[in-house]
Amino acid sequence: MKRLLVVGGCLLLTACASTPSHPQDPLEPLNRAVYRFNDAADKAVLKPVAQAYQQVTPQPVRTGVGNFFDNLRDVYSAANNTLQGKAELALTDVLRVSFNSTFGLFGLIDIATPMGLKSSKATLGDTFAHYGWQESSYLVLPLLGPSTVRDGSGMLISNSLEPATSVFHTHTQATVARVLNAVNTREKLLGLEEMVDGAALDSYSYMRDGFLQMRAHQLGLSQGKQQAEEELNIDDLVDEPDASAPAVNAPSDASAPEAKDASPP
């Protein structure tokens, strides 16, 4: 509930937008503050815990943990692909869950992917985009990182509708599972922070632009379409001659006498 309240509070603060330096980041002052908080929390807690988890946990176990939670996400993906009317993808998700939950030992082993059943991982944010909410403002969520108002709203609704006892018997078990999932996910990203810090002077802008481009690619959107059209219009104005303008004689050069001599007397 605390996480839901924090996420919901960030979504409500969208009304406090100021003049943005990026068209999709009207909440940049708030986002930068949350980004700094997340960075401090990561360096103080999340990264050390993930490093310790990596050292004491064998790779096959970490892979199994990731596969288990990945299998749970396929359940939500099937529901969202169904809502979007994508029957083939929804059926693929159902088959993935069926095979991995049975022959894959409750999802610990991913046998669906080698069988050719590709993962789609549709979310409620994808469903919102499918039905028209395509453009959305960038939003940094506390501890959860980069998102958008659309995706954050979908996460808030999904988490609020998720029964804690659907997979786990008690709320305590569900909380422990979420913490384990977070640590396992952070372990997969070890080393990424050094790459981000070394790639750009402003790591916040680098992370924001990369995330927005990734989401645009996932949703099949073209962020650069409007910019490309504007550049094309400018080129047209420069390259295409104006029919109403008088013709301008080209300056004479070395080829002019040859042309004169070639003309009939």
Backbone hydrogen bonds in HBPLUS format (Angstrom, degrees):
<---DONOR---> <-ACCEPTOR-->    atom                        ^
c    i                          cat <-CA-CA->   ^        H-A-AA   ^      H-
h    n   atom  resd res      DA  || num        DHA   H-A  angle D-A-AA Bond
n    s   type  num  typ     dist DA aas  dist angle  dist       angle   num
A0005-LEU N   A0001-MET O   2.90 MM   4  6.15 155.1  1.97 149.9 156.3     1
A0006-VAL N   A0002-LYS O   2.98 MM   4  6.23 155.6  2.04 149.0 155.3     2
A0007-VAL N   A0003-ARG O   2.96 MM   4  6.17 167.8  1.98 153.1 156.2     3
A0008-GLY N   A0004-LEU O   2.82 MM   4  5.92 160.5  1.85 146.8 153.2     4
A0009-GLY N   A0005-LEU O   2.84 MM   4  5.95 149.6  1.93 141.1 149.3     5
A0010-CYS N   A0006-VAL O   3.07 MM   4  6.37 153.4  2.14 147.3 153.6     6
A0011-LEU N   A0007-VAL O   3.07 MM   4  6.38 151.7  2.15 146.6 154.5     7
A0012-LEU N   A0008-GLY O   3.00 MM   4  6.27 147.3  2.11 145.4 154.0     8
A0013-LEU N   A0009-GLY O   3.18 MM   4  6.39 135.2  2.39 139.6 150.6     9
A0014-THR N   A0011-LEU O   3.32 MM   3  5.70 162.1  2.36 109.3 112.1    10
A0016-CYS N   A0013-LEU O   2.97 MM   3  5.47 165.1  1.99 116.6 121.6    11
A0018-SER N   A0026-PRO O   3.37 MM   8  5.96 152.8  2.45 164.2 156.4    12
A0025-ASP N   A0022-HIS O   2.94 MM   3  5.16 166.8  1.96 120.5 121.7    13
A0138-TYR N   A0024-GLN O   2.62 MM 114  5.77 168.9  1.63 170.7 172.2    14
A0031-ASN N   A0027-LEU O   2.78 MM   4  5.90 169.2  1.79 164.3 167.7    15
A0032-ARG N   A0028-GLU O   2.80 MM   4  5.86 160.1  1.84 156.1 160.0    16
A0033-ALA N   A0029-PRO O   3.19 MM   4  6.36 151.6  2.27 139.6 146.8    17
A0034-VAL N   A0030-LEU O   2.99 MM   4  6.32 160.9  2.03 154.7 159.5    18
A0035-TYR N   A0031-ASN O   2.78 MM   4  5.94 151.0  1.86 145.2 154.5    19
A0036-ARG N   A0032-ARG O   2.94 MM   4  6.15 154.8  2.01 145.0 150.3    20
A0037-PHE N   A0033-ALA O   3.06 MM   4  6.34 153.5  2.14 142.8 150.2    21
A0038-ASN N   A0034-VAL O   2.82 MM   4  6.08 163.0  1.85 152.9 157.4    22
A0039-ASP N   A0035-TYR O   2.88 MM   4  6.06 155.0  1.94 146.4 153.7    23
A0040-ALA N   A0036-ARG O   2.98 MM   4  6.16 157.4  2.03 145.1 150.7    24
A0041-ALA N   A0037-PHE O   2.89 MM   4  6.12 163.0  1.92 153.6 158.6    25
A0042-ASP N   A0038-ASN O   2.81 MM   4  5.93 149.4  1.90 144.4 153.2    26
A0043-LYS N   A0039-ASP O   3.03 MM   4  6.22 164.1  2.06 147.2 150.8    27
A0044-ALA N   A0040-ALA O   3.00 MM   4  6.10 150.5  2.09 144.8 153.1    28
A0045-VAL N   A0041-ALA O   2.87 MM   4  5.70 156.0  1.92 143.6 149.7    29
A0046-LEU N   A0041-ALA O   3.30 MM   5  6.62 152.9  2.38 138.6 143.5    30
A0047-LYS N   A0042-ASP O   2.76 MM   5  5.37 168.0  1.77 143.8 147.3    31
A0049-VAL N   A0045-VAL O   3.04 MM   4  6.14 162.8  2.07 158.4 163.8    32
A0050-ALA N   A0046-LEU O   2.89 MM   4  6.06 158.4  1.94 150.4 157.0    33
A0051-GLN N   A0047-LYS O   2.89 MM   4  6.09 155.2  1.95 153.2 159.8    34
A0052-ALA N   A0048-PRO O   2.95 MM   4  6.18 157.5  2.00 146.1 152.0    35
A0053-TYR N   A0049-VAL O   2.85 MM   4  6.05 156.3  1.91 148.2 155.5    36
A0054-GLN N   A0050-ALA O   2.93 MM   4  6.12 148.2  2.03 141.8 150.1    37
A0055-GLN N   A0051-GLN O   3.07 MM   4  6.31 146.8  2.18 142.4 150.8    38
A0056-VAL N   A0052-ALA O   3.07 MM   4  6.27 154.6  2.13 153.1 158.4    39
A0057-THR N   A0053-TYR O   3.02 MM   4  5.72 135.0  2.23 140.8 149.8    40
A0061-VAL N   A0058-PRO O   3.11 MM   3  5.44 123.2  2.45 105.1 118.8    41
A0062-ARG N   A0058-PRO O   3.08 MM   4  6.46 161.3  2.12 155.0 160.7    42
A0063-THR N   A0059-GLN O   2.87 MM   4  6.08 157.8  1.92 156.0 162.4    43
A0064-GLY N   A0060-PRO O   2.96 MM   4  6.12 152.9  2.04 139.6 146.9    44
A0065-VAL N   A0061-VAL O   2.93 MM   4  6.24 155.3  1.99 151.6 157.9    45
A0066-GLY N   A0062-ARG O   3.01 MM   4  6.25 162.8  2.04 147.9 152.3    46
A0067-ASN N   A0063-THR O   2.90 MM   4  6.13 155.0  1.96 148.3 155.5    47
A0068-PHE N   A0064-GLY O   2.94 MM   4  6.13 149.1  2.04 144.6 152.7    48
A0069-PHE N   A0065-VAL O   3.25 MM   4  6.58 165.2  2.27 156.4 157.0    49
A0070-ASP N   A0066-GLY O   2.92 MM   4  6.00 146.7  2.04 142.9 153.6    50
A0071-ASN N   A0067-ASN O   2.89 MM   4  6.03 143.1  2.03 142.0 150.5    51
A0072-LEU N   A0068-PHE O   3.25 MM   4  6.66 144.2  2.39 138.1 147.2    52
A0073-ARG N   A0069-PHE O   3.06 MM   4  6.36 150.6  2.14 143.3 150.8    53
A0074-ASP N   A0070-ASP O   3.15 MM   4  6.46 134.8  2.36 136.9 148.3    54
A0074-ASP N   A0071-ASN O   3.23 MM   3  5.14 129.9  2.49  90.6 103.7    55
A0075-VAL N   A0072-LEU O   3.05 MM   3  5.38 137.9  2.24 103.0 114.2    56
A0077-SER N   A0073-ARG O   2.87 MM   4  6.11 149.7  1.96 145.5 155.5    57
A0078-ALA N   A0074-ASP O   2.90 MM   4  6.06 151.3  1.98 142.1 148.1    58
A0079-ALA N   A0075-VAL O   3.23 MM   4  6.58 155.1  2.30 143.4 149.4    59
A0080-ASN N   A0076-TYR O   3.01 MM   4  6.27 160.8  2.05 150.4 154.9    60
A0081-ASN N   A0077-SER O   2.85 MM   4  6.00 159.3  1.89 152.7 158.5    61
A0082-THR N   A0078-ALA O   3.02 MM   4  6.12 145.0  2.15 139.0 148.3    62
A0083-LEU N   A0079-ALA O   3.02 MM   4  6.34 152.4  2.10 142.7 150.0    63
A0084-GLN N   A0080-ASN O   2.99 MM   4  6.21 140.7  2.15 140.8 151.2    64
A0086-LYS N   A0081-ASN O   2.86 MM   5  5.18 153.7  1.93 167.1 162.0    65
A0085-GLY N   A0082-THR O   3.02 MM   3  5.06 156.5  2.07 103.6 111.0    66
A0090-ALA N   A0086-LYS O   2.97 MM   4  6.15 159.5  2.01 154.2 161.0    67
A0091-LEU N   A0087-ALA O   2.88 MM   4  6.03 158.7  1.93 149.0 154.4    68
A0092-THR N   A0088-GLU O   2.98 MM   4  6.21 152.7  2.05 142.6 150.4    69
A0093-ASP N   A0089-LEU O   2.94 MM   4  6.23 155.4  2.00 147.8 153.9    70
A0094-VAL N   A0090-ALA O   2.98 MM   4  6.29 156.8  2.04 148.0 154.2    71
A0095-LEU N   A0091-LEU O   2.92 MM   4  6.17 158.8  1.97 150.5 156.1    72
A0096-ARG N   A0092-THR O   2.87 MM   4  6.10 153.1  1.95 146.9 154.9    73
A0097-VAL N   A0093-ASP O   2.98 MM   4  6.25 164.1  2.00 152.6 155.7    74
A0098-SER N   A0094-VAL O   2.92 MM   4  6.11 156.9  1.97 146.0 153.2    75
A0099-PHE N   A0095-LEU O   2.93 MM   4  6.09 173.9  1.93 155.8 156.5    76
A0100-ASN N   A0096-ARG O   2.91 MM   4  5.92 165.8  1.93 152.6 157.2    77
A0101-SER N   A0097-VAL O   2.88 MM   4  5.65 148.2  1.99 139.1 147.3    78
A0102-THR N   A0098-SER O   3.27 MM   4  6.25 135.5  2.48 135.7 145.1    79
A0103-PHE N   A0099-PHE O   2.95 MM   4  5.54 116.6  2.37 137.6 152.7    80
A0104-GLY N   A0099-PHE O   3.09 MM   5  6.39 135.9  2.30 145.4 149.7    81
A0107-GLY N   A0100-ASN O   2.76 MM   7  4.67 134.2  1.96 143.5 129.2    82
A0106-PHE N   A0101-SER O   3.19 MM   5  3.94 145.2  2.31 108.4 108.2    83
A0105-LEU N   A0102-THR O   3.31 MM   3  5.58 153.8  2.38 114.5 113.2    84
A0109-ILE N   A0104-GLY O   2.93 MM   5  4.53 154.2  2.00 142.7 143.2    85
A0108-LEU N   A0105-LEU O   3.20 MM   3  5.60 169.6  2.22 114.3 117.3    86
A0115-MET N   A0112-ALA O   3.06 MM   3  5.04 128.3  2.34  95.1 109.7    87
A0117-LEU N   A0112-ALA O   3.07 MM   5  5.36 158.6  2.12 153.4 146.6    88
A0116-GLY N   A0113-THR O   2.95 MM   3  5.26 162.0  1.98 112.8 118.5    89
A0126-ASP N   A0123-THR O   3.10 MM   3  5.12 122.1  2.45  94.0 107.9    90
A0127-THR N   A0123-THR O   3.09 MM   4  6.51 146.5  2.21 140.5 150.1    91
A0128-PHE N   A0124-LEU O   2.91 MM   4  6.25 154.8  1.97 149.6 155.5    92
A0129-ALA N   A0125-GLY O   3.04 MM   4  6.29 157.8  2.09 144.2 150.1    93
A0130-HIS N   A0126-ASP O   2.86 MM   4  6.09 146.7  1.97 142.8 152.5    94
A0131-TYR N   A0127-THR O   3.19 MM   4  6.47 142.8  2.34 144.6 152.7    95
A0133-TRP N   A0128-PHE O   2.98 MM   5  5.41 152.4  2.06 145.7 137.4    96
A0132-GLY N   A0129-ALA O   3.18 MM   3  5.25 160.6  2.22 109.8 109.2    97
A0134-GLN N   A0132-GLY O   2.91 MM   2  5.54 130.8  2.16 106.9  92.2    98
A0149-VAL N   A0137-SER O   2.94 MM  12  5.70 149.5  2.04 154.4 163.1    99
A0139-LEU N   A0147-SER O   2.91 MM   8  5.05 166.0  1.93 126.5 122.9   100
A0147-SER N   A0139-LEU O   2.74 MM   8  5.05 121.4  2.08 144.6 162.7   101
A0141-LEU N   A0145-GLY O   2.86 MM   4  5.02 167.4  1.88 143.7 139.4   102
A0145-GLY N   A0141-LEU O   2.93 MM   4  5.02 149.3  2.03 146.7 139.1   103
A0152-GLY N   A0148-THR O   2.69 MM   4  5.76 160.2  1.73 153.3 159.9   104
A0153-SER N   A0149-VAL O   2.94 MM   4  5.96 150.3  2.03 137.6 145.2   105
A0154-GLY N   A0150-ARG O   3.04 MM   4  6.33 156.7  2.10 146.0 152.3   106
A0155-MET N   A0151-ASP O   2.89 MM   4  6.14 151.8  1.97 145.2 153.2   107
A0156-LEU N   A0152-GLY O   2.89 MM   4  6.09 155.7  1.95 145.5 152.1   108
A0157-ILE N   A0153-SER O   2.99 MM   4  6.23 163.2  2.02 152.0 155.6   109
A0158-SER N   A0154-GLY O   2.91 MM   4  6.01 164.2  1.93 147.3 152.4   110
A0159-ASN N   A0155-MET O   2.92 MM   4  6.00 165.2  1.94 150.0 153.9   111
A0160-SER N   A0156-LEU O   3.04 MM   4  6.13 149.7  2.13 140.9 149.4   112
A0161-LEU N   A0157-ILE O   3.02 MM   4  6.18 141.1  2.17 146.6 156.3   113
A0162-GLU N   A0158-SER O   3.07 MM   4  6.08 119.1  2.46 136.9 151.7   114
A0166-SER N   A0163-PRO O   3.08 MM   3  5.37 165.1  2.11 116.4 117.1   115
A0174-ALA N   A0170-THR O   3.10 MM   4  6.40 153.4  2.17 142.2 149.9   116
A0175-THR N   A0171-HIS O   2.87 MM   4  6.11 152.6  1.94 146.8 153.8   117
A0176-VAL N   A0172-THR O   2.94 MM   4  6.20 164.1  1.97 153.1 156.9   118
A0177-ALA N   A0173-GLN O   2.93 MM   4  6.10 153.8  2.00 143.9 151.4   119
A0178-ARG N   A0174-ALA O   2.99 MM   4  6.26 151.1  2.08 143.8 151.0   120
A0179-VAL N   A0175-THR O   3.01 MM   4  6.31 159.2  2.06 152.2 157.5   121
A0180-LEU N   A0176-VAL O   2.94 MM   4  6.16 161.7  1.97 150.1 155.2   122
A0181-ASN N   A0177-ALA O   2.91 MM   4  6.08 154.5  1.97 145.2 152.5   123
A0182-ALA N   A0178-ARG O   2.91 MM   4  6.14 154.4  1.97 146.6 153.4   124
A0183-VAL N   A0179-VAL O   2.92 MM   4  6.19 162.0  1.96 153.8 158.1   125
A0184-ASN N   A0180-LEU O   2.90 MM   4  6.02 163.6  1.93 149.2 154.3   126
A0185-THR N   A0181-ASN O   2.90 MM   4  6.01 153.0  1.97 144.0 151.5   127
A0186-ARG N   A0182-ALA O   2.90 MM   4  6.09 157.7  1.95 146.4 152.8   128
A0187-GLU N   A0183-VAL O   2.94 MM   4  6.13 146.9  2.05 145.6 154.6   129
A0188-LYS N   A0185-THR O   3.16 MM   3  5.32 127.8  2.44  98.0 110.7   130
A0189-LEU N   A0186-ARG O   3.04 MM   3  5.15 140.0  2.20  99.7 111.4   131
A0190-LEU N   A0187-GLU O   3.36 MM   3  5.38 169.2  2.37 105.3 107.2   132
A0192-LEU N   A0189-LEU O   2.97 MM   3  5.51 162.9  2.00 136.1 140.3   133
A0196-VAL N   A0192-LEU O   2.96 MM   4  6.26 157.8  2.01 154.9 160.8   134
A0197-ASP N   A0193-GLU O   2.94 MM   4  6.08 165.9  1.96 148.3 152.3   135
A0198-GLY N   A0194-GLU O   2.99 MM   4  6.03 146.2  2.11 139.7 148.4   136
A0199-ALA N   A0195-MET O   3.00 MM   4  5.95 121.1  2.36 136.4 150.0   137
A0199-ALA N   A0196-VAL O   3.26 MM   3  5.17 143.5  2.40  95.7 106.0   138
A0206-TYR N   A0202-ASP O   3.14 MM   4  6.38 161.8  2.18 151.5 157.1   139
A0207-MET N   A0203-SER O   2.91 MM   4  6.03 160.1  1.95 146.9 151.6   140
A0208-ARG N   A0204-TYR O   2.89 MM   4  6.09 163.5  1.91 153.2 158.3   141
A0209-ASP N   A0205-SER O   2.89 MM   4  5.97 175.8  1.89 154.9 156.2   142
A0210-GLY N   A0206-TYR O   3.08 MM   4  6.11 159.4  2.13 142.1 148.4   143
A0211-PHE N   A0207-MET O   2.95 MM   4  6.06 157.3  2.00 146.9 153.1   144
A0212-LEU N   A0208-ARG O   2.96 MM   4  6.17 169.8  1.97 158.1 160.5   145
A0213-GLN N   A0209-ASP O   3.04 MM   4  6.14 156.9  2.09 145.0 151.3   146
A0214-MET N   A0210-GLY O   3.00 MM   4  6.13 151.6  2.08 141.5 149.5   147
A0215-ARG N   A0211-PHE O   2.91 MM   4  6.20 163.5  1.94 157.3 160.8   148
A0216-ALA N   A0212-LEU O   2.95 MM   4  6.07 156.4  2.01 143.5 150.5   149
A0217-HIS N   A0213-GLN O   2.99 MM   4  6.16 152.8  2.07 142.6 149.6   150
A0218-GLN N   A0214-MET O   2.91 MM   4  6.20 156.3  1.96 148.4 155.4   151
A0219-LEU N   A0215-ARG O   2.91 MM   4  6.07 150.7  2.00 148.1 155.3   152
A0221-LEU N   A0216-ALA O   2.73 MM   5  4.77 147.0  1.83 153.7 154.1   153
A0220-GLY N   A0217-HIS O   3.23 MM   3  5.06 153.2  2.30  96.7 104.7   154
A0225-LYS N   A0222-SER O   3.30 MM   3  5.44 167.3  2.32 109.3 111.2   155
A0228-ALA N   A0224-GLY O   2.87 MM   4  5.95 157.2  1.92 149.3 155.9   156
A0229-GLU N   A0225-LYS O   2.96 MM   4  6.20 153.4  2.04 148.7 155.7   157
A0230-GLU N   A0226-GLN O   3.00 MM   4  6.26 154.1  2.07 146.5 153.3   158
A0231-GLU N   A0227-GLN O   2.96 MM   4  6.22 157.8  2.01 149.6 155.5   159
A0232-LEU N   A0228-ALA O   2.91 MM   4  6.10 149.2  2.00 142.6 151.5   160
A0233-ASN N   A0229-GLU O   2.97 MM   4  6.22 154.5  2.04 147.4 153.4   161
A0234-ILE N   A0230-GLU O   3.10 MM   4  6.37 154.3  2.16 145.6 152.2   162
A0235-ASP N   A0231-GLU O   3.02 MM   4  6.28 158.0  2.07 146.8 152.5   163
A0236-ASP N   A0232-LEU O   2.93 MM   4  6.19 153.7  2.00 147.5 155.1   164
A0237-LEU N   A0233-ASN O   3.04 MM   4  6.31 153.9  2.11 145.4 151.7   165
A0238-VAL N   A0234-ILE O   3.06 MM   4  6.34 143.8  2.19 144.1 154.0   166
A0238-VAL N   A0235-ASP O   3.13 MM   3  5.07 121.4  2.49  91.6 106.4   167
A0239-ASP N   A0235-ASP O   2.76 MM   4  5.85 173.6  1.76 161.7 163.3   168
A0240-GLU N   A0236-ASP O   3.06 MM   4  5.54 157.7  2.11 136.0 143.1   169
A0245-ALA N   A0242-ASP O   3.21 MM   3  5.51 155.0  2.27 107.7 114.9   170
A0256-ALA N   A0253-ASP O   3.09 MM   3  5.54 157.2  2.14 112.6 119.3   171
A0259-ALA N   A0255-SER O   3.10 MM   4  6.35 151.7  2.18 148.5 156.3   172
A0260-LYS N   A0256-ALA O   3.00 MM   4  6.27 152.4  2.07 149.6 157.8   173
A0261-ASP N   A0257-PRO O   2.89 MM   4  6.12 161.8  1.92 155.1 158.6   174
A0262-ALA N   A0258-GLU O   3.01 MM   4  6.12 143.8  2.14 139.5 149.3   175
A0263-SER N   A0260-LYS O   3.24 MM   3  5.41 146.1  2.36 100.0 109.3   176
